Amino acid sequence: MTTLSEPEVTARLARLPGWERQGHEIRRTFAFADFKEAMAFVNRVADLAEGMDHHPDIDIRYSKVTLALTTHDAGGLTALDFDLAEKAGA
């Protein structure tokens, strides 16, 4: 898997409301009503990630979940990161 060019990253990120770039990753924090709802989201993302064989860094803070996506093997952002972000944010 090859990393995306800067124009490709910019274009893909523009289509992902709420996501932001930080270095070689994209991140988004999702807020939920409570811990149980946040965990249901994490489990849904885990199923998506497992199916794609692409696993995000996940930070859980009670009712807030932050996903951070990068393709470590490629050394930066790839289409896989943006595909998972689209599915997770839907």
C-alpha positions, -999 to 999 in steps of 0.1 A, spaced: 0 0 0 14 34 -10 9 66 8 -14 93 -6 0 125 -21 -6 158 -3 -33 168 -27 -50 134 -24 -49 137 14 -64 172 13 -91 161 -11 -101 130 9 -100 149 42 -123 176 29 -150 149 24 -148 138 61 -166 162 84 -151 163 119 -118 146 109 -86 165 112 -50 158 102 -23 156 128 10 148 112 8 114 95 -26 105 109 -62 116 108 -82 119 140 -117 125 152 -134 125 186 -169 112 188 -192 121 218 -219 99 231 -246 100 258 -228 76 281 -201 50 284 -224 21 272 -231 40 239 -194 48 235 -185 12 239 -211 1 214 -195 25 189 -160 11 197 -173 -25 191 -189 -15 158 -156 2 147 -137 -29 159 -158 -51 136 -153 -28 107 -115 -26 113 -112 -64 117 -130 -69 84 -107 -44 67 -76 -58 85 -68 -22 94 -68 -12 131 -71 23 145 -57 36 177 -87 41 200 -88 63 231 -119 59 253 -127 86 279 -161 77 294 -185 90 267 -159 103 242 -140 81 218 -111 93 197 -100 74 166 -66 79 151 -58 64 117 -26 59 99 -10 30 79 21 22 99 34 -3 74 33 24 47 46 52 69 17 75 65 -18 80 52 -33 56 26 -67 51 10 -73 25 37 -73 51 64 -98 73 47 -120 43 38 -122 32 75 -128 68 86 -158 70 62 -172 38 75 -167 47 111 -182 81 108 -213 70 90 
